[in-house]
Amino acid sequence: MKALTNRLPARALTAFAVVAAAVTGVVAHESTADALANGLALTPPMGFNDWNAVGCGVSEAFIKQTADFIHGHVLSDGKTLQQSGYEYVNIDDCWAQPSRDSHGNLVPNPAKFPDGIAGTAAYVHSLGLKLGLYNDSGLKTCSSHGFPGSFQHEAQDALEFAQWGVDYLKDDNCNQAAGQGTRAATIQRYTAMSNGLAAARSKTGQAIVFSICQKGDNGINTEDWSPQVGNLWRTTGDVKPNWARLDSNIDKNIPLAKYAGPGAWNDPDMLEVGNAGLSATEAQTQFSMWAEMAAPLLIGTKLASATTQTLDVLGNTEVIAVDQDPLGVQGVQISDKGGLRVLAKRLSGGDVAVAFFNETGASAPISTSASAVGLGAASSYTLRDLWAHKTTNTTSSSWTVTVPSHGTVLLRIHPASAS
């Protein structure tokens, strides 16, 4: 770790440590690391990212329209998405001019953003929301148009982002300069931006959540160094609205539970809920498993044309509460019987969220027990189905649920002995 910590921000030089604590039969991983100490993202970020909705077609008008929807559209439960916890409206790639200006500054495309990023941020802030922005740690961004990246401009760009009022930075990993694809160089590039954001905050007071989008490129894992550099980090390739990719991202993210905690989150990419290619059952599984894995919840569909069914999934406050639980524990897999999986996520107050996840091609029963999920013996248990919104009381300490193909049943279980 010495070589790594020599490149980390001064506020995060304590050696990274991870403790796996056994709790009555379930391993409840908790990080005791001195993760990036910026006080941000103490629960997984929630919001919207425009890429899966419009790609390079992003504009100030679209971002404002989306912010208006999150702020003002009332869902079937009587709440807005903002009241349900969504706060970031994130601009992805293709917002900039093809070249920097004569001072070396990034320049927003005036045709797309006539008020600039600062003006767009001011509008979003006026609604009580926050603005996110896309960037790249290499020479150019990932789109085929290749807008300027921040390599060797990290401090300058970070200050500009802060001055614009940006609250969240997604930093991608494309078009690296020669020799920049190594593990050491990757860590150094992202640390440079992390330090730049900290310095910009000192100058302007603007705090920016740092999202590392390295994605495991060049065989370089992100989870073992990113908690000290950023607030969240991609653990997978890009998600797609099809079952094979969704299931793959879940499979890759599950084993990384020990790295997550308040201010530091594994990120298996944004939500595909509402996009063609996923069934209603599969979309519900993504939302359930992202919540169980304490993953960021970033909407990736056009909200203005979203169906009531899509909005009901995105606005399920009982599932959101699992994701946003202040204890900050990522759910841990406790069994996998041929694709019939059970994950347990310890919650504040003594409850456990149990995900019964069926990745197989046929409906099947999945079973677990109180001892397996870390609850132990109690006189009775309250089982709350977070999708059916129904409560069952039982004296049995073992439970079996039938789960449809590609489906997830998410139960919040409360032991009678808990306060």
C-alpha positions in Angstrom: 0.0 0.0 0.0 2.9 2.4 0.4 3.2 3.2 -3.3 -0.5 3.9 -3.5 -0.8 6.0 -0.4 2.1 8.2 -1.6 -0.2 9.4 -4.4 -3.3 9.9 -2.4 -4.9 13.2 -1.2 -3.3 14.4 2.0 -6.7 14.1 3.8 -6.8 10.3 2.9 -3.4 9.0 3.8 -4.4 6.6 6.4 -3.9 3.1 5.1 -6.9 1.5 3.6 -8.4 -1.3 5.8 -11.4 -3.5 5.4 -13.0 -5.5 8.2 -15.5 -8.4 7.6 -17.5 -8.8 10.7 -19.4 -12.1 11.3 -22.9 -11.4 12.5 -24.9 -14.5 13.5 -24.2 -16.5 10.4 -24.0 -13.7 7.8 -20.9 -11.9 7.0 -21.7 -8.2 7.2 -18.9 -6.4 5.5 -18.1 -2.9 6.8 -15.3 -0.7 5.7 -13.2 1.0 8.5 -11.1 2.7 5.9 -10.3 6.4 6.0 -12.1 6.8 2.7 -12.1 10.2 0.9 -12.9 12.5 3.8 -14.9 15.1 2.0 -18.2 14.5 3.9 -20.1 13.9 0.6 -22.4 11.0 -0.6 -22.9 9.5 2.9 -25.7 7.6 1.2 -25.6 6.4 -2.4 -26.2 9.3 -4.8 -29.7 9.5 -6.4 -30.6 11.4 -9.5 -30.6 11.3 -13.3 -28.0 10.8 -16.0 -28.9 11.8 -19.6 -26.7 9.4 -21.6 -29.1 6.5 -21.9 -31.9 8.8 -22.6 -30.4 11.2 -25.3 -26.7 10.4 -25.7 -25.0 13.2 -27.5 -28.3 15.0 -28.0 -28.1 16.6 -24.6 -29.0 20.2 -24.3 -29.7 22.9 -21.6 -33.4 22.7 -22.6 -33.5 18.9 -21.9 -31.7 19.2 -18.6 -34.1 21.9 -17.5 -37.1 19.9 -18.6 -35.8 16.9 -16.7 -35.1 19.0 -13.6 -38.7 20.4 -13.8 -40.1 16.8 -14.0 -38.1 15.6 -11.0 -39.1 18.7 -9.0 -42.7 19.0 -10.0 -44.3 15.8 -11.4 -46.4 14.1 -8.7 -46.2 10.3 -8.7 -49.0 7.9 -7.9 -48.0 7.9 -4.2 -48.4 11.7 -4.0 -44.7 12.4 -3.9 -42.3 13.9 -6.5 -39.1 12.1 -7.5 -37.3 14.9 -5.6 -39.3 14.2 -2.5 -38.4 10.5 -2.9 -34.7 11.3 -2.7 -33.6 12.1 -6.3 -31.4 15.2 -6.3 -28.7 15.1 -9.0 -29.4 16.1 -12.6 -26.3 14.9 -14.5 -25.1 16.0 -17.9 -23.0 13.3 -19.6 -20.7 13.6 -22.6 -21.0 16.0 -25.6 -21.7 19.3 -23.7 -18.4 21.0 -24.6 -16.8 22.7 -27.6 -14.3 20.6 -29.5 -11.4 22.7 -28.3 -10.3 24.6 -25.3 -10.2 28.4 -25.4 -7.0 30.6 -25.6 -6.6 30.3 -21.9 -6.8 26.5 -21.9 -10.3 26.5 -20.4 -13.1 24.1 -21.3 -16.0 25.8 -23.1 -19.6 24.7 -23.1 -21.2 24.4 -26.5 -23.3 27.7 -26.8 -25.8 26.1 -29.2 -26.6 23.4 -26.7 -26.1 25.4 -23.5 -26.8 29.1 -24.3 -26.7 29.9 -20.6 -23.5 27.9 -20.2 -23.1 25.2 -17.5 -23.2 27.9 -14.8 -26.6 29.2 -16.0 -27.9 25.6 -16.2 -26.6 24.9 -12.7 -28.2 28.0 -11.4 -31.6 26.9 -12.8 -31.3 23.4 -11.3 -30.2 24.9 -8.0 -33.3 27.1 -8.0 -35.4 24.0 -7.8 -33.5 22.7 -4.8 -31.7 20.1 -7.0 -28.0 19.6 -7.9 -26.1 19.5 -11.2 -23.7 16.8 -12.3 -21.2 17.0 -15.2 -19.3 14.6 -17.3 -15.5 14.7 -17.8 -12.7 12.4 -18.9 -9.3 11.8 -17.3 -7.7 11.2 -20.7 -6.9 13.4 -23.7 -10.5 13.3 -25.1 -13.9 12.1 -23.9 -15.4 8.7 -24.9 -17.9 9.9 -27.6 -16.9 9.5 -31.2 -16.7 13.3 -31.4 -13.9 13.3 -28.8 -14.3 16.5 -26.7 -11.3 17.7 -24.6 -10.3 15.6 -21.6 -8.7 16.8 -18.4 -5.3 15.1 -18.6 -2.7 17.5 -17.2 -5.5 20.1 -16.8 -7.0 18.6 -13.6 -6.6 21.5 -11.2 -7.7 24.1 -13.9 -10.8 22.1 -14.8 -11.7 21.3 -11.3 -11.7 25.0 -10.4 -13.8 25.8 -13.5 -16.3 23.1 -12.5 -16.6 24.6 -9.0 -17.0 28.1 -10.3 -19.8 26.9 -12.6 -21.6 25.5 -9.6 -21.2 21.8 -10.5 -22.1 19.4 -7.6 -21.1 16.0 -9.0 -18.3 15.0 -11.4 -18.3 11.8 -13.5 -14.7 11.2 -14.7 -14.4 8.7 -17.5 -11.3 6.9 -18.7 -11.0 7.1 -22.5 -8.3 8.2 -25.0 -5.3 8.0 -22.6 -2.0 9.5 -23.5 0.9 7.1 -24.2 1.9 5.2 -21.1 -1.2 6.3 -19.2 -2.9 2.9 -19.2 -1.0 1.4 -16.3 -2.4 1.0 -12.8 0.1 3.5 -11.4 -0.7 6.1 -14.0 -4.5 5.5 -13.7 -4.4 6.1 -9.9 -2.2 9.2 -10.4 -4.6 10.7 -12.9 -7.7 10.2 -10.8 -5.8 11.4 -7.7 -4.9 14.5 -9.5 -8.5 15.3 -10.2 -9.5 14.4 -6.6 -6.8 16.8 -5.3 -8.0 19.4 -7.8 -11.6 19.2 -6.6 -10.4 19.5 -3.0 -8.3 22.6 -3.8 -11.2 24.1 -5.8 -13.5 23.6 -2.8 -11.0 25.4 -0.6 -11.1 28.4 -3.0 -14.8 28.5 -3.8 -16.6 26.6 -1.1 -18.2 24.4 -3.8 -18.3 20.7 -2.8 -18.3 18.2 -5.7 -19.0 14.5 -5.4 -16.4 12.6 -7.3 -17.5 9.6 -9.4 -14.7 7.5 -10.8 -15.6 5.9 -14.2 -12.6 3.8 -14.8 -14.7 0.6 -15.2 -11.9 -1.9 -14.7 -10.2 -0.9 -18.0 -6.9 -2.6 -18.9 -7.6 -5.2 -16.2 -7.2 -2.6 -13.4 -9.7 -3.1 -10.6 -11.1 0.1 -9.1 -12.5 -1.0 -5.8 -9.1 -1.5 -3.9 -7.9 2.1 -4.4 -10.9 4.2 -5.4 -12.5 4.6 -1.9 -9.5 6.8 -1.0 -9.8 8.9 -4.1 -13.5 9.2 -5.0 -17.0 8.9 -3.5 -18.1 6.2 -6.0 -16.5 4.1 -8.6 -17.6 2.0 -11.5 -17.2 -1.7 -10.9 -18.5 -2.9 -14.3 -18.7 -2.1 -18.0 -21.6 -0.1 -19.2 -25.0 -1.5 -18.4 -27.4 -2.2 -21.3 -31.2 -2.7 -21.4 -30.9 -6.5 -21.8 -30.9 -9.3 -19.3 -27.5 -10.7 -20.1 -25.7 -7.5 -19.4 -27.8 -6.6 -16.4 -27.2 -10.0 -14.8 -23.5 -9.8 -15.6 -23.2 -6.4 -13.8 -25.0 -7.7 -10.8 -22.7 -10.8 -10.7 -19.6 -8.6 -10.8 -20.8 -6.2 -8.2 -22.0 -8.6 -5.5 -18.6 -9.8 -4.3 -17.4 -6.2 -3.7 -19.5 -5.5 -0.6 -16.6 -5.1 1.7 -15.4 -1.9 -0.1 -18.7 0.0 0.3 -19.7 2.4 3.1 -20.8 5.9 3.8 -19.1 8.2 1.3 -17.7 5.3 -0.8 -19.9 3.2 -3.1 -19.6 0.4 -5.7 -21.3 1.6 -8.9 -22.6 -1.0 -11.4 -23.7 1.8 -13.6 -27.0 3.7 -14.1 -30.6 2.4 -14.1 -32.1 1.0 -17.3 -35.6 1.0 -15.8 -38.0 2.3 -18.4 -35.8 1.5 -21.4 -36.9 -0.9 -24.1 -35.2 -4.3 -23.8 -36.0 -5.1 -20.2 -39.2 -6.7 -19.1 -41.2 -5.2 -16.2 -39.9 -8.0 -14.0 -36.3 -7.4 -15.0 -36.6 -3.7 -14.5 -37.9 -4.3 -11.0 -35.0 -6.7 -10.4 -32.5 -4.0 -11.3 -34.0 -1.5 -8.9 -34.2 -4.1 -6.2 -30.7 -5.4 -6.6 -29.2 -1.9 -6.9 -30.9 -1.0 -3.6 -29.8 -4.2 -2.0 -26.2 -3.5 -3.1 -26.3 0.1 -1.9 -25.6 1.3 -5.4 -26.2 4.8 -6.8 -29.7 5.2 -8.2 -29.3 7.3 -11.4 -32.3 7.3 -13.7 -31.4 6.7 -17.3 -34.7 7.1 -19.2 -36.6 10.0 -20.7 -38.8 10.9 -17.7 -41.3 13.1 -19.8 -42.4 10.0 -21.7 -42.0 7.4 -18.9 -45.0 5.2 -18.1 -46.8 5.1 -14.8 -45.4 1.6 -14.3 -41.8 2.9 -14.8 -42.4 5.9 -12.4 -43.9 3.6 -9.8 -40.7 1.5 -9.9 -38.4 4.5 -9.7 -40.6 6.1 -7.0 -40.9 3.0 -4.7 -39.9 4.7 -1.4 -39.8 1.5 0.5 -37.1 0.1 -1.8 -35.3 3.5 -1.9 -35.1 3.4 1.9 -33.1 0.1 1.7 -30.7 1.8 -0.7 -30.5 4.9 1.4 -30.2 3.3 4.8 -27.7 5.4 6.8 -25.8 2.4 8.1 -24.3 2.2 4.6 -23.9 -1.6 4.4 -24.0 -3.3 1.0 -26.0 -6.5 0.9 -23.9 -9.7 1.1 -24.7 -12.9 -0.8 -25.4 -15.7 1.7 -26.4 -18.4 -0.8 -26.4 -19.2 -4.5 -28.1 -22.5 -5.5 -27.8 -22.7 -9.2 -28.7 -19.1 -9.8 -31.3 -18.9 -7.0 -29.6 -16.3 -4.8 -30.2 -14.8 -1.4 -28.6 -11.5 -0.3 -28.9 -9.9 3.2 -28.4 -6.2 3.9 -28.3 -5.2 7.5 -30.2 -2.0 8.2 -30.2 0.6 10.9 -32.7 -0.2 13.7 -32.1 -4.0 13.5 -34.0 -4.9 10.4 -32.5 -6.9 7.5 -33.4 -6.4 3.8 -33.4 -9.8 2.1 -33.3 -10.1 -1.7 -34.5 -13.4 -3.2 -33.0 -13.2 -6.7 -33.8 -15.7 -9.4 -31.5 -15.3 -12.4 -32.6 -18.6 -14.0 -35.1 -19.1 -16.8 -37.9 -20.5 -14.8 -40.0 -19.6 -11.7 -38.6 -21.2 -8.6 -38.9 -21.3 -4.8 -36.0 -19.7 -2.8 -35.6 -20.3 0.9 -33.6 -18.8 3.7 -33.7 -18.5 7.5 -33.4 -16.0 10.3 -30.0 -17.4 11.3 -28.7 -17.3 7.7 -29.6 -13.6 7.2 -28.2 -12.6 10.6 -31.3 -12.2 12.7 -31.1 -15.1 15.0 -33.9 -16.4 17.2 -37.0 -14.3 17.9 -40.6 -15.0 19.1 -41.9 -13.8 15.7 -40.9 -11.9 12.6 -42.6 -9.2 10.5 -42.0 -9.7 6.8 -42.7 -6.6 4.6 -42.9 -7.3 0.9 -41.5 -4.0 -0.6 -43.1 -4.5 -4.0 -46.5 -5.9 -3.0 -46.5 -3.5 0.0 -47.9 -6.2 2.2 -46.9 -7.3 5.7 -47.0 -10.8 7.1 -46.3 -11.8 10.7 -45.0 -15.3 11.4 -43.5 -17.3 14.2 -41.5 -19.3 11.7 -37.8 -18.6 11.5 -37.4 -19.9 7.9 -39.1 -18.6 4.8 -39.7 -19.7 1.3 -40.9 -17.4 -1.5 -41.6 -18.2 -5.1 -39.7 -15.9 -7.5 -40.4 -15.5 -11.2 -37.7 -16.0 -13.8 -35.3 -13.0 -13.7 -37.3 -11.7 -10.8 -36.5 -10.5 -7.3 -38.6 -10.5 -4.1 -37.4 -8.0 -1.6 -38.4 -8.4 2.0 -37.7 -6.1 4.9 -37.6 -8.4 8.0 -38.1 -7.2 11.5 -37.6 -9.5 14.5 -40.0 -9.1 17.4 -37.2 -8.8 19.9 -35.7 -5.7 18.0 -36.7 -2.3 19.2 
